[in-house]
C-alpha cells in the first residue's frame, strides 16, 4: 500500500502510481470524506458536465406532456 507524508501545511501528495491508476491530473477536484475511523478520497469525473450529458435522454418529454395537457384544458373550455 503506497504511503503519503503530511506536510507542515497539512497537505499530502498522492503517489504517482495511484494518480495514474485513477486518472488524477493537476487541477482536478477530489472529495475528501470523513468515514469515522478513516478518510476516503473520491475522484470525480474530469468534466462533470460532459459526464451528465444525455443522462435524461430517452425518457418521456415533459414539455410534450405539458403542451398536451394545455391543449386538453383549452378544449374543455
HURAPE-V21871 format. One record per helix or strand. SS is the DSSP state (H for helix, E for strand). FROM is the first residue (numbers start at 1). TO is the last residue. If there is no record, write none. Layout:
# HURAPE-V21871
ss & from & to
SS & FROM & TO
SS & FROM & TO
This chain:
# HURAPE-V21871
ss & from & to
E & 6 & 6
E & 12 & 12
H & 16 & 22
E & 30 & 35
E & 38 & 43
H & 48 & 52
H & 62 & 76
